[in-house]
Structures are given as structure tokens and as C-alpha cells.
Amino acid sequence: MLGGYASISTAEPSLHLQQDALTAAGCERLFADIASGARTERNGLDEALAAFLRAGDTLVVWKLDGVGRSLRHLIELVNTLHARDLGFRSLQEAIDTTTSRGKLVFHGFGSLAEWRCTCCRTAGSTSTR
């Protein structure tokens, strides 16, 4: 089963484009949040994860930046989904973690983020010497 999640900031005009794309992708139920990007509360996402999606289901989003506040948050979310035997799919980036290719692409993002953090820590420690 596919559950769709749409999210816009308070400055954006409408959820309709995302909702139409999620429906066209086969999502049986849609969840949404309208909030500033800095806000950590995502009631629609929480509802999708707690009350709707079950093992074997997939959370579908319009774009990666609509679900994750940061790359780190996005990786944590996908890891949480994986631990619950849930898939993750982003329509705009064509990432689907239920496929081998999708897992590879997503984990490539995670590896790059980890490498970047390591480089920042290393640069910070050498600049203080």
C-alpha cells in the first residue's frame, strides 16, 4: 500500500500539485502539513507513520526537501522506515528504496553527508591548532 505525504511552507500557495502527483502515483491515502521548514512538528507525517502505514507499505513524497528538514533528518527518517519494513519513494528525484537502485542512490547521499561532516570536523580541528 502507498501512503502519500505532501508538505508546503506557510508561504507557498497550495498543496494541490503535490496531492495530484501523489494520487496519480497510486497513493491510497494522503497526509499533509503546512508549516515553516524550521518547525519540527509534522502532524501529518506522524499520523501517516503511526496510524496508516504497516510493514510492507511505502511512504511516497513529492520531493525530498518536503519531508526532511535536513539531510541528516531525512536519513534518520528513511532508517526508521527501513527498521519498520516500510519503503520510501520520492517522485521528483525518482528514488525508491524498495529497489536495489533506489537503496544505492539513497545510501550514496548518506555517505556523502557523512564524508562532509568528517571533513568539516577535520578542518575545524586543524584550524584551532
MODELLER restraints for C-alpha pairs under 7 A, 6 or more apart:
rsr = mdl.restraints
at = mdl.atoms
rsr.add(forms.Gaussian(group=physical.xy_distance, feature=features.Distance(at['CA:1:A'], at['CA:57:A']), mean=4.77, stdev=0.5))
rsr.add(forms.Gaussian(group=physical.xy_distance, feature=features.Distance(at['CA:1:A'], at['CA:58:A']), mean=6.37, stdev=0.5))
rsr.add(forms.Gaussian(group=physical.xy_distance, feature=features.Distance(at['CA:2:A'], at['CA:26:A']), mean=6.69, stdev=0.5))
rsr.add(forms.Gaussian(group=physical.xy_distance, feature=features.Distance(at['CA:2:A'], at['CA:27:A']), mean=4.63, stdev=0.5))
rsr.add(forms.Gaussian(group=physical.xy_distance, feature=features.Distance(at['CA:2:A'], at['CA:28:A']), mean=5.92, stdev=0.5))
rsr.add(forms.Gaussian(group=physical.xy_distance, feature=features.Distance(at['CA:2:A'], at['CA:57:A']), mean=5.88, stdev=0.5))
rsr.add(forms.Gaussian(group=physical.xy_distance, feature=features.Distance(at['CA:2:A'], at['CA:58:A']), mean=4.98, stdev=0.5))
rsr.add(forms.Gaussian(group=physical.xy_distance, feature=features.Distance(at['CA:2:A'], at['CA:59:A']), mean=6.06, stdev=0.5))
rsr.add(forms.Gaussian(group=physical.xy_distance, feature=features.Distance(at['CA:2:A'], at['CA:60:A']), mean=6.61, stdev=0.5))
rsr.add(forms.Gaussian(group=physical.xy_distance, feature=features.Distance(at['CA:3:A'], at['CA:27:A']), mean=5.12, stdev=0.5))
rsr.add(forms.Gaussian(group=physical.xy_distance, feature=features.Distance(at['CA:3:A'], at['CA:28:A']), mean=5.98, stdev=0.5))
rsr.add(forms.Gaussian(group=physical.xy_distance, feature=features.Distance(at['CA:3:A'], at['CA:29:A']), mean=5.28, stdev=0.5))
rsr.add(forms.Gaussian(group=physical.xy_distance, feature=features.Distance(at['CA:3:A'], at['CA:30:A']), mean=6.02, stdev=0.5))
rsr.add(forms.Gaussian(group=physical.xy_distance, feature=features.Distance(at['CA:3:A'], at['CA:53:A']), mean=6.79, stdev=0.5))
rsr.add(forms.Gaussian(group=physical.xy_distance, feature=features.Distance(at['CA:3:A'], at['CA:58:A']), mean=6.29, stdev=0.5))
rsr.add(forms.Gaussian(group=physical.xy_distance, feature=features.Distance(at['CA:3:A'], at['CA:59:A']), mean=5.06, stdev=0.5))
rsr.add(forms.Gaussian(group=physical.xy_distance, feature=features.Distance(at['CA:3:A'], at['CA:60:A']), mean=5.96, stdev=0.5))
rsr.add(forms.Gaussian(group=physical.xy_distance, feature=features.Distance(at['CA:4:A'], at['CA:22:A']), mean=5.76, stdev=0.5))
rsr.add(forms.Gaussian(group=physical.xy_distance, feature=features.Distance(at['CA:4:A'], at['CA:27:A']), mean=5.45, stdev=0.5))
rsr.add(forms.Gaussian(group=physical.xy_distance, feature=features.Distance(at['CA:4:A'], at['CA:29:A']), mean=6.17, stdev=0.5))
rsr.add(forms.Gaussian(group=physical.xy_distance, feature=features.Distance(at['CA:4:A'], at['CA:30:A']), mean=4.58, stdev=0.5))
rsr.add(forms.Gaussian(group=physical.xy_distance, feature=features.Distance(at['CA:4:A'], at['CA:31:A']), mean=6.08, stdev=0.5))
rsr.add(forms.Gaussian(group=physical.xy_distance, feature=features.Distance(at['CA:4:A'], at['CA:59:A']), mean=5.91, stdev=0.5))
rsr.add(forms.Gaussian(group=physical.xy_distance, feature=features.Distance(at['CA:4:A'], at['CA:60:A']), mean=4.70, stdev=0.5))
rsr.add(forms.Gaussian(group=physical.xy_distance, feature=features.Distance(at['CA:4:A'], at['CA:61:A']), mean=5.86, stdev=0.5))
rsr.add(forms.Gaussian(group=physical.xy_distance, feature=features.Distance(at['CA:5:A'], at['CA:30:A']), mean=5.79, stdev=0.5))
rsr.add(forms.Gaussian(group=physical.xy_distance, feature=features.Distance(at['CA:5:A'], at['CA:31:A']), mean=4.82, stdev=0.5))
rsr.add(forms.Gaussian(group=physical.xy_distance, feature=features.Distance(at['CA:5:A'], at['CA:32:A']), mean=5.55, stdev=0.5))
rsr.add(forms.Gaussian(group=physical.xy_distance, feature=features.Distance(at['CA:5:A'], at['CA:45:A']), mean=6.62, stdev=0.5))
rsr.add(forms.Gaussian(group=physical.xy_distance, feature=features.Distance(at['CA:5:A'], at['CA:60:A']), mean=6.17, stdev=0.5))
rsr.add(forms.Gaussian(group=physical.xy_distance, feature=features.Distance(at['CA:5:A'], at['CA:61:A']), mean=5.12, stdev=0.5))
rsr.add(forms.Gaussian(group=physical.xy_distance, feature=features.Distance(at['CA:6:A'], at['CA:15:A']), mean=6.80, stdev=0.5))
rsr.add(forms.Gaussian(group=physical.xy_distance, feature=features.Distance(at['CA:6:A'], at['CA:18:A']), mean=5.96, stdev=0.5))
rsr.add(forms.Gaussian(group=physical.xy_distance, feature=features.Distance(at['CA:6:A'], at['CA:19:A']), mean=6.52, stdev=0.5))
rsr.add(forms.Gaussian(group=physical.xy_distance, feature=features.Distance(at['CA:6:A'], at['CA:31:A']), mean=6.29, stdev=0.5))
rsr.add(forms.Gaussian(group=physical.xy_distance, feature=features.Distance(at['CA:6:A'], at['CA:32:A']), mean=4.66, stdev=0.5))
rsr.add(forms.Gaussian(group=physical.xy_distance, feature=features.Distance(at['CA:6:A'], at['CA:33:A']), mean=6.58, stdev=0.5))
rsr.add(forms.Gaussian(group=physical.xy_distance, feature=features.Distance(at['CA:6:A'], at['CA:61:A']), mean=6.26, stdev=0.5))
rsr.add(forms.Gaussian(group=physical.xy_distance, feature=features.Distance(at['CA:6:A'], at['CA:62:A']), mean=6.53, stdev=0.5))
rsr.add(forms.Gaussian(group=physical.xy_distance, feature=features.Distance(at['CA:7:A'], at['CA:32:A']), mean=5.49, stdev=0.5))
rsr.add(forms.Gaussian(group=physical.xy_distance, feature=features.Distance(at['CA:7:A'], at['CA:33:A']), mean=4.84, stdev=0.5))
rsr.add(forms.Gaussian(group=physical.xy_distance, feature=features.Distance(at['CA:7:A'], at['CA:34:A']), mean=5.85, stdev=0.5))
rsr.add(forms.Gaussian(group=physical.xy_distance, feature=features.Distance(at['CA:7:A'], at['CA:66:A']), mean=5.34, stdev=0.5))
rsr.add(forms.Gaussian(group=physical.xy_distance, feature=features.Distance(at['CA:7:A'], at['CA:67:A']), mean=6.90, stdev=0.5))
rsr.add(forms.Gaussian(group=physical.xy_distance, feature=features.Distance(at['CA:8:A'], at['CA:15:A']), mean=6.68, stdev=0.5))
rsr.add(forms.Gaussian(group=physical.xy_distance, feature=features.Distance(at['CA:8:A'], at['CA:33:A']), mean=6.63, stdev=0.5))
rsr.add(forms.Gaussian(group=physical.xy_distance, feature=features.Distance(at['CA:8:A'], at['CA:34:A']), mean=5.11, stdev=0.5))
rsr.add(forms.Gaussian(group=physical.xy_distance, feature=features.Distance(at['CA:8:A'], at['CA:35:A']), mean=6.53, stdev=0.5))
rsr.add(forms.Gaussian(group=physical.xy_distance, feature=features.Distance(at['CA:8:A'], at['CA:66:A']), mean=6.82, stdev=0.5))
rsr.add(forms.Gaussian(group=physical.xy_distance, feature=features.Distance(at['CA:9:A'], at['CA:34:A']), mean=5.57, stdev=0.5))
rsr.add(forms.Gaussian(group=physical.xy_distance, feature=features.Distance(at['CA:9:A'], at['CA:35:A']), mean=4.87, stdev=0.5))
rsr.add(forms.Gaussian(group=physical.xy_distance, feature=features.Distance(at['CA:9:A'], at['CA:36:A']), mean=4.79, stdev=0.5))
rsr.add(forms.Gaussian(group=physical.xy_distance, feature=features.Distance(at['CA:9:A'], at['CA:37:A']), mean=6.29, stdev=0.5))
rsr.add(forms.Gaussian(group=physical.xy_distance, feature=features.Distance(at['CA:10:A'], at['CA:34:A']), mean=5.84, stdev=0.5))
rsr.add(forms.Gaussian(group=physical.xy_distance, feature=features.Distance(at['CA:10:A'], at['CA:35:A']), mean=5.26, stdev=0.5))
rsr.add(forms.Gaussian(group=physical.xy_distance, feature=features.Distance(at['CA:10:A'], at['CA:36:A']), mean=5.71, stdev=0.5))
rsr.add(forms.Gaussian(group=physical.xy_distance, feature=features.Distance(at['CA:18:A'], at['CA:62:A']), mean=5.80, stdev=0.5))
rsr.add(forms.Gaussian(group=physical.xy_distance, feature=features.Distance(at['CA:22:A'], at['CA:62:A']), mean=6.87, stdev=0.5))
rsr.add(forms.Gaussian(group=physical.xy_distance, feature=features.Distance(at['CA:31:A'], at['CA:44:A']), mean=5.06, stdev=0.5))
rsr.add(forms.Gaussian(group=physical.xy_distance, feature=features.Distance(at['CA:31:A'], at['CA:45:A']), mean=6.59, stdev=0.5))
rsr.add(forms.Gaussian(group=physical.xy_distance, feature=features.Distance(at['CA:31:A'], at['CA:48:A']), mean=6.42, stdev=0.5))
rsr.add(forms.Gaussian(group=physical.xy_distance, feature=features.Distance(at['CA:32:A'], at['CA:44:A']), mean=4.91, stdev=0.5))
rsr.add(forms.Gaussian(group=physical.xy_distance, feature=features.Distance(at['CA:32:A'], at['CA:45:A']), mean=6.99, stdev=0.5))
rsr.add(forms.Gaussian(group=physical.xy_distance, feature=features.Distance(at['CA:33:A'], at['CA:42:A']), mean=6.26, stdev=0.5))
rsr.add(forms.Gaussian(group=physical.xy_distance, feature=features.Distance(at['CA:33:A'], at['CA:43:A']), mean=6.77, stdev=0.5))
rsr.add(forms.Gaussian(group=physical.xy_distance, feature=features.Distance(at['CA:33:A'], at['CA:44:A']), mean=5.41, stdev=0.5))
rsr.add(forms.Gaussian(group=physical.xy_distance, feature=features.Distance(at['CA:37:A'], at['CA:69:A']), mean=6.33, stdev=0.5))
rsr.add(forms.Gaussian(group=physical.xy_distance, feature=features.Distance(at['CA:55:A'], at['CA:84:A']), mean=6.13, stdev=0.5))
rsr.add(forms.Gaussian(group=physical.xy_distance, feature=features.Distance(at['CA:55:A'], at['CA:85:A']), mean=4.92, stdev=0.5))
rsr.add(forms.Gaussian(group=physical.xy_distance, feature=features.Distance(at['CA:55:A'], at['CA:86:A']), mean=5.53, stdev=0.5))
rsr.add(forms.Gaussian(group=physical.xy_distance, feature=features.Distance(at['CA:56:A'], at['CA:85:A']), mean=5.69, stdev=0.5))
rsr.add(forms.Gaussian(group=physical.xy_distance, feature=features.Distance(at['CA:56:A'], at['CA:86:A']), mean=5.35, stdev=0.5))
rsr.add(forms.Gaussian(group=physical.xy_distance, feature=features.Distance(at['CA:57:A'], at['CA:86:A']), mean=5.27, stdev=0.5))
rsr.add(forms.Gaussian(group=physical.xy_distance, feature=features.Distance(at['CA:57:A'], at['CA:87:A']), mean=6.21, stdev=0.5))
rsr.add(forms.Gaussian(group=physical.xy_distance, feature=features.Distance(at['CA:58:A'], at['CA:86:A']), mean=5.38, stdev=0.5))
rsr.add(forms.Gaussian(group=physical.xy_distance, feature=features.Distance(at['CA:58:A'], at['CA:87:A']), mean=4.18, stdev=0.5))
rsr.add(forms.Gaussian(group=physical.xy_distance, feature=features.Distance(at['CA:58:A'], at['CA:88:A']), mean=5.38, stdev=0.5))
rsr.add(forms.Gaussian(group=physical.xy_distance, feature=features.Distance(at['CA:58:A'], at['CA:89:A']), mean=6.96, stdev=0.5))
rsr.add(forms.Gaussian(group=physical.xy_distance, feature=features.Distance(at['CA:59:A'], at['CA:87:A']), mean=6.13, stdev=0.5))
rsr.add(forms.Gaussian(group=physical.xy_distance, feature=features.Distance(at['CA:59:A'], at['CA:88:A']), mean=4.95, stdev=0.5))
rsr.add(forms.Gaussian(group=physical.xy_distance, feature=features.Distance(at['CA:59:A'], at['CA:89:A']), mean=6.23, stdev=0.5))
rsr.add(forms.Gaussian(group=physical.xy_distance, feature=features.Distance(at['CA:60:A'], at['CA:88:A']), mean=5.99, stdev=0.5))
rsr.add(forms.Gaussian(group=physical.xy_distance, feature=features.Distance(at['CA:60:A'], at['CA:89:A']), mean=4.68, stdev=0.5))
rsr.add(forms.Gaussian(group=physical.xy_distance, feature=features.Distance(at['CA:60:A'], at['CA:90:A']), mean=5.82, stdev=0.5))
rsr.add(forms.Gaussian(group=physical.xy_distance, feature=features.Distance(at['CA:61:A'], at['CA:89:A']), mean=6.27, stdev=0.5))
rsr.add(forms.Gaussian(group=physical.xy_distance, feature=features.Distance(at['CA:61:A'], at['CA:90:A']), mean=4.90, stdev=0.5))
rsr.add(forms.Gaussian(group=physical.xy_distance, feature=features.Distance(at['CA:61:A'], at['CA:91:A']), mean=6.31, stdev=0.5))
rsr.add(forms.Gaussian(group=physical.xy_distance, feature=features.Distance(at['CA:62:A'], at['CA:90:A']), mean=5.69, stdev=0.5))
rsr.add(forms.Gaussian(group=physical.xy_distance, feature=features.Distance(at['CA:62:A'], at['CA:91:A']), mean=5.10, stdev=0.5))
rsr.add(forms.Gaussian(group=physical.xy_distance, feature=features.Distance(at['CA:62:A'], at['CA:92:A']), mean=5.98, stdev=0.5))
rsr.add(forms.Gaussian(group=physical.xy_distance, feature=features.Distance(at['CA:63:A'], at['CA:90:A']), mean=5.56, stdev=0.5))
rsr.add(forms.Gaussian(group=physical.xy_distance, feature=features.Distance(at['CA:63:A'], at['CA:91:A']), mean=6.28, stdev=0.5))
rsr.add(forms.Gaussian(group=physical.xy_distance, feature=features.Distance(at['CA:63:A'], at['CA:92:A']), mean=5.35, stdev=0.5))
rsr.add(forms.Gaussian(group=physical.xy_distance, feature=features.Distance(at['CA:63:A'], at['CA:93:A']), mean=6.70, stdev=0.5))
rsr.add(forms.Gaussian(group=physical.xy_distance, feature=features.Distance(at['CA:64:A'], at['CA:90:A']), mean=6.19, stdev=0.5))
rsr.add(forms.Gaussian(group=physical.xy_distance, feature=features.Distance(at['CA:68:A'], at['CA:74:A']), mean=4.48, stdev=0.5))
rsr.add(forms.Gaussian(group=physical.xy_distance, feature=features.Distance(at['CA:75:A'], at['CA:110:A']), mean=6.53, stdev=0.5))
rsr.add(forms.Gaussian(group=physical.xy_distance, feature=features.Distance(at['CA:78:A'], at['CA:88:A']), mean=6.70, stdev=0.5))
rsr.add(forms.Gaussian(group=physical.xy_distance, feature=features.Distance(at['CA:81:A'], at['CA:87:A']), mean=6.45, stdev=0.5))
rsr.add(forms.Gaussian(group=physical.xy_distance, feature=features.Distance(at['CA:87:A'], at['CA:97:A']), mean=5.65, stdev=0.5))
rsr.add(forms.Gaussian(group=physical.xy_distance, feature=features.Distance(at['CA:87:A'], at['CA:98:A']), mean=5.36, stdev=0.5))
rsr.add(forms.Gaussian(group=physical.xy_distance, feature=features.Distance(at['CA:88:A'], at['CA:96:A']), mean=5.80, stdev=0.5))
rsr.add(forms.Gaussian(group=physical.xy_distance, feature=features.Distance(at['CA:88:A'], at['CA:97:A']), mean=5.33, stdev=0.5))
rsr.add(forms.Gaussian(group=physical.xy_distance, feature=features.Distance(at['CA:88:A'], at['CA:98:A']), mean=6.99, stdev=0.5))
rsr.add(forms.Gaussian(group=physical.xy_distance, feature=features.Distance(at['CA:89:A'], at['CA:95:A']), mean=5.46, stdev=0.5))
rsr.add(forms.Gaussian(group=physical.xy_distance, feature=features.Distance(at['CA:89:A'], at['CA:96:A']), mean=4.24, stdev=0.5))
rsr.add(forms.Gaussian(group=physical.xy_distance, feature=features.Distance(at['CA:89:A'], at['CA:97:A']), mean=6.34, stdev=0.5))
rsr.add(forms.Gaussian(group=physical.xy_distance, feature=features.Distance(at['CA:90:A'], at['CA:96:A']), mean=6.54, stdev=0.5))
rsr.add(forms.Gaussian(group=physical.xy_distance, feature=features.Distance(at['CA:95:A'], at['CA:102:A']), mean=4.95, stdev=0.5))
rsr.add(forms.Gaussian(group=physical.xy_distance, feature=features.Distance(at['CA:96:A'], at['CA:102:A']), mean=4.54, stdev=0.5))
rsr.add(forms.Gaussian(group=physical.xy_distance, feature=features.Distance(at['CA:97:A'], at['CA:103:A']), mean=4.61, stdev=0.5))
